Amino acid sequence: AFFAYLLDCVIKAGIAEGLDKDNAHLMAEQTMLGTASLLMHENMNPAQLIKVVSSAKGTTSAGLEVLEGSAIDRILADTIRAAARRSKELSKST
């Protein structure tokens, strides 16, 4: 659900930038699928993949600059922490 939520955000952002709904879906889904495929089949870790696909002053670098300047790492950590905490609560109640 977490990755689907992020994918939905990317799709909505693509639409806001002028892509039609179908192309926004296709591009976002194919990007997610391609990323997962590279990570799994090329035995890469995320940092390696980021380095490979980011060219200096390119579009990916511009986007990464925004991500790196944001609190997204904290937000995702809080998300995982909340799910883990709830999992522990549920396991104690059974």
C-alpha positions, 0 to 999 in steps of 0.5 A, a space after each residue: 500500500 505504501 508504494 501504491 500511495 507513492 505511485 498515486 502521488 507521482 501519477 497525480 503530479 504527472 497529470 498536474 504537469 500536463 500529462 493525460 491520465 493514461 500516459 501519467 499512469 503508464 509512465 509512473 507504473 513503467 518507471 516503478 516496474 523498471 526500477 524494481 526490475 533493475 534492482 532485482 535482476 542487476 543485483 543493484 542497491 538503490 544508491 547504485 541505481 540512483 548514481 547510474 540513472 542520474 546525470 549531472 544537471 539532468 532531470 533526475 538530479 533536479 528531482 533528487 535535489 527536492 527529495 534530499 532537501 525534504 523530510 521524506 526520509 523522516 516521513 517514510 521512517 515514521 510510516 514504517 515505525 507506525 506499521 511496525 508498532 501496530 503489528 506488535 500491538 496486534 501480535 500481543 492481542 492474539 
